């Protein structure tokens, strides 16, 4: 008899707890919409990108096709969006001919620019490896490749 009374008491407690929870949930659902503050995210128009990761020996890479852009804009976007570590040491504008810059900061020894008609190759030389960035003009698009190699 005592067991039945205890079970009945426990059952009443559980159902009472469930009723209290459902009442709280329904009360929160009844809050008028004008009292709820909503955060509106503004999306800036992003450039279309088609990217894929590339496996290379002793490193990794990523290739992207940037639609409706040119090499200069793709270069500026690398700096602006920090697509590559230490891109703050890049020249503010693309050079028009082959150029090498000594950096010697944060492990980055130098940055080499190879410039041709429709292609730019940038090599970032570190004590422990190399990061290569290439920008290649293909019709109205740019192929951006970023490869990280360990020594």
C-alpha positions as CSV (number, residue, x, y, z in Angstrom):
1,X,0.0,0.0,0.0
2,X,2.8,2.4,0.9
3,X,4.5,1.6,-2.5
4,X,1.3,2.5,-4.4
5,X,0.9,5.7,-2.5
6,X,4.6,6.7,-3.2
7,X,4.2,5.9,-6.9
8,X,1.0,8.0,-7.1
9,X,2.7,10.9,-5.3
10,X,5.7,10.7,-7.7
11,X,3.4,10.6,-10.7
12,X,1.5,13.7,-9.5
13,X,4.8,15.5,-9.0
14,X,6.1,14.7,-12.5
15,X,2.8,15.7,-14.2
16,X,2.8,19.0,-12.2
17,X,6.4,19.7,-13.3
18,X,5.5,19.1,-16.9
19,X,2.5,21.4,-16.7
20,X,4.6,24.2,-15.2
21,X,7.2,23.8,-18.0
22,X,4.6,23.8,-20.7
23,X,2.8,26.9,-19.2
24,X,6.1,28.8,-19.2
25,X,6.8,27.8,-22.8
26,X,3.3,28.9,-23.8
27,X,3.8,32.2,-21.9
28,X,7.0,33.0,-23.7
29,X,5.3,32.2,-27.0
30,X,2.5,34.7,-26.2
31,X,5.0,37.7,-26.0
32,X,3.9,40.2,-28.6
33,X,6.1,40.5,-31.6
34,X,6.8,44.2,-31.1
35,X,8.6,43.6,-27.8
36,X,11.0,41.2,-29.4
37,X,14.1,42.9,-30.9
38,X,15.4,41.5,-34.0
39,X,18.9,41.9,-35.3
40,X,18.9,42.5,-39.1
41,X,22.1,41.4,-40.9
42,X,23.0,43.4,-43.8
43,X,24.7,41.4,-46.4
44,X,27.1,43.1,-48.7
45,X,27.2,41.9,-52.3
46,X,29.9,39.3,-52.4
47,X,31.9,38.4,-55.5
48,X,31.1,35.0,-56.9
49,X,33.8,32.5,-56.1
50,X,34.2,28.8,-57.1
51,X,36.8,27.3,-54.8
52,X,38.3,23.9,-54.2
53,X,41.0,22.6,-51.9
54,X,44.1,21.1,-53.5
55,X,46.4,18.5,-52.0
56,X,50.1,19.0,-52.8
57,X,53.2,17.1,-51.6
58,X,54.5,18.7,-48.4
59,X,51.7,21.3,-48.3
60,X,48.2,22.4,-49.1
61,X,46.5,24.7,-51.5
62,X,43.3,26.3,-52.6
63,X,42.2,27.4,-56.1
64,X,39.3,29.8,-56.7
65,X,37.8,31.2,-59.9
66,X,36.8,34.8,-59.2
67,X,34.1,35.8,-61.6
68,X,33.9,39.2,-63.3
69,X,37.0,40.8,-61.9
70,X,40.6,41.6,-62.9
71,X,44.0,40.8,-61.5
72,X,44.5,44.1,-59.8
73,X,41.2,43.8,-57.9
74,X,41.9,40.2,-57.0
75,X,45.3,41.3,-55.6
76,X,43.7,44.2,-53.6
77,X,41.1,41.7,-52.2
78,X,43.9,39.4,-51.0
79,X,45.3,42.3,-48.9
80,X,41.9,43.6,-47.8
81,X,40.4,40.2,-46.8
82,X,43.7,38.9,-45.4
83,X,43.5,35.8,-47.7
84,X,47.2,35.1,-46.9
85,X,49.0,35.5,-43.6
86,X,51.4,38.5,-43.5
87,X,49.6,40.0,-46.6
88,X,50.0,43.4,-44.9
89,X,53.6,43.3,-46.2
90,X,52.4,43.2,-49.8
91,X,53.0,46.3,-51.9
92,X,49.9,48.5,-51.9
93,X,49.7,48.2,-55.7
94,X,50.9,45.5,-58.1
95,X,54.3,46.2,-59.6
96,X,54.6,46.3,-63.4
97,X,57.8,44.3,-63.5
98,X,59.7,41.6,-61.5
99,X,60.4,42.8,-58.0
100,X,61.7,41.4,-54.7
101,X,61.1,42.9,-51.3
102,X,63.1,42.1,-48.1
103,X,60.7,41.8,-45.1
104,X,62.5,39.9,-42.3
105,X,59.4,40.2,-39.9
106,X,57.3,37.5,-38.3
107,X,59.3,34.7,-40.0
108,X,58.7,36.2,-43.5
109,X,62.1,36.8,-45.1
110,X,61.1,38.1,-48.5
111,X,58.3,38.5,-51.1
112,X,59.1,38.0,-54.8
113,X,56.8,39.2,-57.6
114,X,56.9,37.7,-61.1
115,X,54.8,39.7,-63.5
116,X,53.7,38.6,-67.0
117,X,50.9,39.8,-69.3
118,X,48.0,37.8,-67.9
119,X,49.6,36.2,-64.8
120,X,51.1,37.3,-61.5
121,X,53.1,35.0,-59.2
122,X,53.9,36.0,-55.7
123,X,56.3,33.9,-53.6
124,X,56.4,34.5,-49.8
125,X,59.6,33.0,-48.5
126,X,59.7,31.9,-44.9
127,X,62.4,30.3,-42.8
128,X,60.2,27.2,-42.7
129,X,58.6,27.1,-46.2
130,X,57.0,29.0,-49.0
131,X,53.6,30.4,-49.7
132,X,52.9,30.9,-53.4
133,X,50.0,33.0,-54.7
134,X,49.2,33.1,-58.4
135,X,46.6,35.3,-60.1
136,X,45.8,34.4,-63.7
137,X,43.4,36.2,-66.0
138,X,41.0,33.8,-67.9
139,X,38.5,35.7,-70.1
140,X,36.5,37.9,-67.7
141,X,37.6,35.9,-64.6
142,X,40.7,35.5,-62.4
143,X,42.0,32.1,-61.2
144,X,43.5,32.7,-57.7
145,X,45.7,29.9,-56.4
146,X,47.3,29.9,-52.9
147,X,49.7,27.1,-52.0
148,X,51.5,26.6,-48.7
149,X,54.7,24.4,-48.9
150,X,56.9,23.3,-46.0
151,X,60.6,23.0,-46.4
